[in-house]
Amino acid sequence: MNIAIHGIGFPKEFVPHIEQLIASLKSHNIRIFFTEAFSKSLKKNNVKLDGYEPLNPKTLVEQMDFVLSVGGDGTLLDTVCLVGEYEIPIVGINSGRLGFLATVAKEEIENAINQLISGQFAVEKRALVCVNTEKQIFNGINFGLNEFTIHKRDTSSMITIHTYIDDQYLNSYWADGLIVATPTGSTGYSLSCGGPLITPGARNFVITPVSPHNLNVRPIIISDESEMCFRIEGRGEKFLVSLDSRSTTVDATDELKVKKASFSANLVKFHDYHFFDTLRQKLNWGFDMRN
């Protein structure tokens, strides 16, 4: 079995748990690969580990059975970009705090590896949002797991975002920006802007305005089979667009077409995991004396 480990930074106090992870994988005679970013993170923390191979073009991601994402949710989003259309199952090991996506706690690492090897897990297919324009943006990695956003850039004035769904006019949003969130991303930026929570298996996107000028404008849920089209107007000449944590600029002449990607992100979930448990734990639901 081939397993790659990816990470883009972790606290020094997490090093013993990484050592435990490597030891657990070795005990099962697994062939271990490190991404370049993960190797740099180890060197930065003066960690020396043996028994691994570099993940390079000669050992492509498609040859991996699993990819372990070590870090927080941001690291897992980066791992999704690394895996891309290969749809290799991803295990999120949480070295941070919140961890909506990276759900394996440091205390559960060895048990998680044992379950992974014995096949005691499920794979959740998570929809990805994909954006296209006439020119290439985001260095060709034009998909994201959480959300696609449009923001003002060159001015403090709000912008106008003309929005169409399947070629039908929906609305012109006067706002600071607009978010198109997947069910996975509904617990992120969209939620902080008043968007609804959506269960991971729902076949929907949610369009959420950011600080809209009209208070009667509210988020709307649409089918993920729909194609959205956006045209932007404003006092500035450039506008900021982002996919998860990656950002770039577009012109007012750029028409943005957004839809579900043709492939999914496959997230490994162990049998003691449930999305509703995560909501209660991470959002502090139930912290009420009546419960």
N, C-alpha and C positions, 0 to 999 in steps of 0.2 A: 504494500500500500504506500502511495506517495501522498505526503501532506506538506503543504506550503504554509509558512507563517509570515504574516504581514503585520507591520506596526509602524507608526510614524511618530512615536514618542510615548514614554510612560514614566511615571515617577520612580525615583531611585528605590523607594521602599517596596516597589513591586517586583524588583529583581529576583528575590527568593521564589516567588510564584512562577516566574519564567523558568527558572532552573528546575522547579518541580514539574512544570509542563514538559520540558525537554526530557527529563528523566522518565516520566510516564510514557512518553511516545517511544523512547528507546527500549523500554521494557517490553513493548509489543513488537519490536523489530520493524518499526516503521521507517521508511526512508524520508528524511526530513530535509526540507528546502527553506532557505531564508530569502526574502526579497531584499533588494539593495537597501531600501529604506529601513527595514527592520535591523539589518546588520549595522547600519550607521547608528541606530538608536542604542544598540548594545555597546558599540564602541564608545559612544558618548557617556555611557554609564560605567565604562571600564569593565564590562562583562565579557569574559572569554569562555566560549562554549565550543566543544568539539562534536564531531559526528553529524555535521550538517553539510549541505551542498548549496551553492548559490543558485538562485532562480534567475536564469538568464535566457536569451533567445533560444539556446540549445535545449533548455528544459522548460518548455512553454507551459503556461498555466493550464492549457487543455489536457496536459498529461497528469494533472493532479486529481486525486480522488476527493480531497477536501482542502479548503483554505481556511486557516485559523486567523481571525482578526483579533489582534491583541491591542487593546486601547479602549477608547470610548466609542460613542455612536459616530463621531466624526471619522474615526479610523475605519469603521465598518462601511461608511459611505464611500470612502476611498477604496476599500477592498472591492466593493461592487463595481467600481470603474475598472479596477485591475482585472476582474473576472470577465466582465462584459458579456458578450453573446455566448461564451462557453458554458455559462450556467452551472459552474462548479458549485456544489453546496458549501455554504459559508457558516462557520461557527464563530459567534461573537463572544470573546472573553473580555470581561469588563475590568479595566484597571482604573476606571474613573468613578463617578458617583451616581449619575442618574440612570443611564443604561436602559433606554427603551428598546434598543436593537441588540446591543451587546449584553445578553442576558445571563451569561455564565459568570457567577461571582468567583472571586479568587479562592474562596473556601471550597468551591465545588469543582475545581479544575480536574483533579484526579478521577472523581466520580464521572464527570462528563466525558473524559477520554475513554474510560471503561465502557460507558454506554455507547459511545461512538463506535468503538471497535466491535461491540457485540450487536450492533444494529438496533439498539433501543432508542430510536429517535424518529421524528417525523420531519419532512421537508415542506416548509411553507413557501409557496410561490407568491412573490410580491411583485405587483405591477410596477413598471418603470414609466416615467414620463419622458417623452422624446420631443425635441424641438428642431425644426428645420427652417432654414432661410435660403435665399439664392446663393449666399456666400457661406463658406465654412466657418463655423464658430465653435468655441470650446475645444479647439485643436482636434476636432473630429469626434471627441467623446461627447456626443450630444444627448445623453440620457442621464437621468438621475432617479434616485430611489424616493426622495422626500418631496421635493417641490421644484417648480420653475417659477421664478419671480421676475417682475418688471419693476424698475424703480427710477425715479427722477435722479439726475446726476449733476448737471451744470448749474442748476438754479434752485433756490428755495421754493419757487412756485410749484404748485401741483401740476400734474400732467393729465392728459386726456387719453384714455386707452379705449379705442373702438374695438368691440368684441363681437365675434361671430361664432356661432355653433353650427357646424354642418352647413355652412354658407347662409345661415339665417341670422339676421341681426339680433343680438341680445341686448346690448346696452353700451353706452359710452360712459366709462367710469372716470369721474373727476376725482382724483385721489393722489396720494403720494406714491402709490404703486398697486400691483395686483399679484396675487399668488395663485398658482394652480398646484394644488397638493394632491398627492396620491393618498390612499387609505393609510399607508405607512407614515406619510408626512403629516397626516391630520393631527398628530400629537405634538407637532413642532411649531414652526413659525405661524402657520394658519391658525392654530389654536390660540396663540397669543394675540391674534388680531380678531378674535371672536368667531372663528370657524368651528364647525362641529367635529366631534370625534367620530371616526369611521372605523369599523372593525376591519382587520386586514384582508379578509376574504371578500369584502364587498367589491363589486365591479363598478366603482364610481371614481370620479374626480370631484374636488370641490374648488370652486373659484371664490376667493376671498379678497375683497378690497382692503388696501392698507390706508387707514385714515381717510375714508371717503368724505367728500365735501357735502354730499347729501346723506343725511342721517337715516333716511328710509331705505338706503341701499344695503342689502344684506348678502351674506354668502349664499351661493347656490350650488347644489349637488347635481352633477350631470353624469350620464353614462360614460364609462371609459371606452366605449366604442365610437364616441363622437370625436370629431376633429375640431379644434379651436383655432381661430385665426385672430391675430391682434395687430392693429396699427396704432402707432403712438404719435401724439402731438404734444408740443410744449414749447416753452420759450427757449429752451436749450436745444442744441443741435445733436447732442449725444444723450443716450439713455443707457442705464445699467440693467443688464439681465444676468440672472444667475441660475445655475443648476446645483442644488445643494450648496456646497461651500465654494464652488467655482464660479467666478464672475468674469464678464467681458462687457464691452460696450457695443451698441448698435446705433444706426442712424434712423432718423424719422422715415427714411425711404424704405427701410427694411420691413417686410411683412413677415411676421412670425407665425409659423404653423406648429401647433402643439397637439400631440396625440399619444396614445399608449405605444410603448416600444414593442417590437415584434418578439422580444425575448423577456425573460423574467429574472429577478434575483431570487435564488433559492437559499433560504435561511434555515439552518438546522435548529430544531426545537426539541428539547428532551421532554420526556413524558410528564415531568412535574411542572411544566410550564403551561400557563394559560394567559392570554391577553388580558382578560378581566382581572386576574391577580396582579398583573403589572400595573394596570390603571389604578387599582386601589393602593398599591405600594408606592408608586412613583408620584401620584397626584394627591396622596394623603387622603383618599376617599375613606370615609368611615371613622375619621378621627373626631368623633362626636360622642359625648357622654351617653346619648340615647342608644348607641350601638354597643 
